[in-house]
């Protein structure tokens, strides 16, 4: 009987060592980022993008770019009426890299020189204000149509009550969306 705790204790300490390097296993070599702009920015391009899907799009619609993971700074070019602006954004360590803490940091040593441990933000919004480009995470919600749609969206809380009768073994469910008496009976 004392053998089982020793085996399970050994498995608890040995298994994370063999399943280390979360970033190498979970992250791909490239990451898909989306860049949306305001109306004043005409065109956006990303240096060293493997793929770009920004053909014939509206200014507020995001363009998709596939960029390779790595420690290099991501360079975004924004074409304006007056010229071109360059925006640089730095990579961050991905969540999969931080999952290596679970296995006593062994996976961090494995992923130390791997470019898959880095990542970029998935969503960018570029806004032009007084000849300076600000980099935001999401586009601002300023559309009256958007607020009107939220204001006129009906919202009903679904309330379900459950009553179990121990004597006859029947379960009764009542929902706020039911029409009529709203009773459902099920024999256990």
Secondary structure as UniProt FT lines:
FT   HELIX           2..18
FT   HELIX           22..26
FT   STRAND          30..37
FT   TURN            39..40
FT   STRAND          43..46
FT   TURN            47..48
FT   STRAND          49..53
FT   TURN            55..56
FT   STRAND          63..68
FT   STRAND          74..79
FT   STRAND          84..89
FT   STRAND          92..93
FT   HELIX           95..98
FT   HELIX           99..103
FT   TURN            104..105
FT   HELIX           106..110
FT   TURN            112..113
FT   HELIX           115..117
FT   STRAND          118..119
FT   STRAND          123..129
FT   TURN            130..131
FT   STRAND          132..136
FT   HELIX           144..151
FT   STRAND          160..165
FT   TURN            166..169
FT   STRAND          170..175
FT   TURN            176..177
FT   TURN            180..181
FT   STRAND          184..187
//
